[in-house]
Amino acid sequence: MCSPEPINCFPVLLNILSNAFLRLHNSSARFRVWSQLFYKAENSDLKNYIFYGLFSYLLVLAAGLPPLFAMSSVEDYKVKITSC
């Protein structure tokens, strides 16, 4: 019923428990649970949107880091911190 990998056992256990609780309450509804490790989307527009969104976020992050280091050095210079 369940493979040795724990990632596959949890959805099976969830399915068994939820359907058992539904049967206890005399419900005709049933849950169907399955697991997929990755979302398999063949939509290239979605992939491009995600890629360019993350890429632009990293560019903004990379542009913001050098001033942070520069300001730290300026603050060190103002209080005249010396290395040990």
C-alpha positions in Angstrom: 0.0 0.0 0.0 2.9 2.3 0.7 6.4 2.4 -0.7 9.4 2.5 1.7 9.9 6.2 1.0 8.2 8.4 3.7 7.2 11.1 1.2 4.8 8.6 -0.4 3.4 7.2 2.9 2.0 10.4 4.2 -0.6 11.0 1.5 -1.7 7.4 1.7 -2.1 7.6 5.5 -4.0 10.9 5.1 -6.3 9.3 2.6 -7.0 6.3 4.8 -7.7 8.4 7.9 -9.8 11.0 6.3 -12.0 8.5 4.5 -12.3 6.5 7.8 -13.5 9.7 9.6 -16.0 10.4 6.8 -17.4 6.9 7.0 -17.8 7.3 10.8 -20.0 10.4 10.2 -22.1 8.5 7.5 -20.9 10.7 4.7 -21.0 9.6 1.1 -18.1 11.9 0.2 -14.6 10.5 -0.2 -11.1 12.0 -0.4 -8.7 11.1 -3.0 -5.1 12.0 -2.2 -2.0 11.5 -4.3 1.5 12.8 -4.2 3.7 14.3 -6.9 7.1 15.6 -6.0 7.1 18.4 -8.6 4.4 20.2 -10.5 4.6 19.1 -14.1 3.7 22.2 -16.1 4.2 22.2 -19.8 3.3 25.9 -19.9 6.5 27.6 -21.0 5.0 31.1 -20.3 4.7 30.2 -16.6 8.2 28.9 -16.5 9.5 32.1 -18.2 7.5 34.3 -15.8 8.9 32.5 -12.8 12.5 32.6 -14.2 12.4 36.3 -15.1 10.7 37.2 -11.9 13.3 35.5 -9.8 16.1 36.8 -12.0 14.9 40.4 -11.6 14.6 40.0 -7.8 18.2 38.7 -7.7 19.4 41.7 -9.7 17.7 44.2 -7.4 19.2 42.3 -4.4 22.6 42.3 -6.0 22.3 46.1 -6.7 21.4 46.8 -3.1 24.2 44.9 -1.4 27.3 47.0 -2.3 25.9 50.2 -0.8 25.2 48.3 2.4 28.9 47.3 2.7 30.0 50.8 1.7 27.9 52.4 4.4 29.3 49.9 6.9 32.8 51.0 6.0 31.9 54.7 6.2 30.4 54.2 9.7 33.5 52.3 10.8 35.6 55.3 9.5 33.5 57.8 11.3 34.0 56.2 14.7 37.6 55.3 13.9 37.4 51.6 14.4 40.8 49.9 14.1 41.5 46.2 13.4 43.1 44.2 16.2 
